[in-house]
């Protein structure tokens, strides 16, 4: 089981009640995070990761995890490109010039 993407303290702060060290709060937070990951089929882990993907030749590439804060290197037809856009939904958009290969860094934490 991966670490929860939100801490029990964050839940207590958001709700305005409870105790972050309460075993029930810890179990509920872990279970809620696991359920979100399972249903969405995404990891939502805080931190940075590098992902290499092959696109289908269209102008969009859906990145596998959220949140995505930056895209590092984007390669199209073997050449690095900079005229792409990363939207808030984890979709890398560019010109339909060929298969997009991307190395992307996700932002740490929640926004």
N, C-alpha and C positions, 0 to 999 in steps of 0.2 A: 504494500500500500504506500503510494507516494505521500509526501508531506502535504498537509492541507494548504490550499492557496490563500486562505484567510485564517488569521490567528483567532483563538478564542477571545483574546483581548479586543481585537477589532470588532468581533460580534457583540461583546459586552458594551463597547463604546457606542456602536451603532444603535443597539436596542435601548441603552440607557439603564440597564438592570442586569443582574446576574453577577457571577464571579468567574473570572477567567481560569482559576485553578480548580473549579468544581469539576469532578470527574465526569458528570453528566454533560456539562458544557463541552468538554474536550471530546467526548464520544460523539455528541451531536454534531459538532463542527466537522470532525473527521468523516462522519457518515454523509453529511450534506455535500462535502467536497467530492467524495467518491461518487455519489449519485450524480452530481453535475458532470463529472468526467465521463461516467458511464453513458448517460443519456445523450450527451453532446458528442461523444467519441473524440474528445479533445483533452489535452492534459492540463492546461491553465497553470502550469508551474511558473512561479516567479523565478527570474534569472535570465540568463542568456544562453542561447543554443544556436548551433549552426546546422542548417538544413540544406541539403542539395536535392533538387527536384528537376525532373524533366517535364517540360510543358507539352501541350498537345499541338502547338503551332498557332494557337489563338492569341489574342492580345491580353488574356487574363490568366493568372495562376493563383489558385486558392491555396494559401499557406496553411499548414496543418495545425498550428497552435496559436492561441490568442493569449494575451494581447501581443501584437507586433508593433514595436516602436520604430524600428529601422530595418532597412534591407541593405546589407553590406555590398556584395558584389552581384551584379546581375549580368549574365552572359547570354547573348542571343547569337546563334549561328557561330559560336566560337569566339565572338568579340564582346568585350565589356561595353555595356551601354549605361548611360546616365539619365536618359530621357524617359524615365518610368515614374509612376506614381504609386504610392502605397496608401490604400484607403483604410479607414478605421475598422473595416470588417475583415481584415486579413487577406485582402485581394491585391495582388501586385498587377498593376495595369501598365501596358506598354503598347508599342506599335506591333501589328501582326506581321513581324518579319521572319518568324520561324520559332522553333522551340525555345522556350525560355528556360534557362538553368539558373537557379538563384541560390545564393548563400545568404541567409537572413538571420539577423539577430533580433530576438524578442526583447521587449522592454522588461525591466525588473519590476515586480509588484503590480499593483492595481492602479488604474487611472481614475 
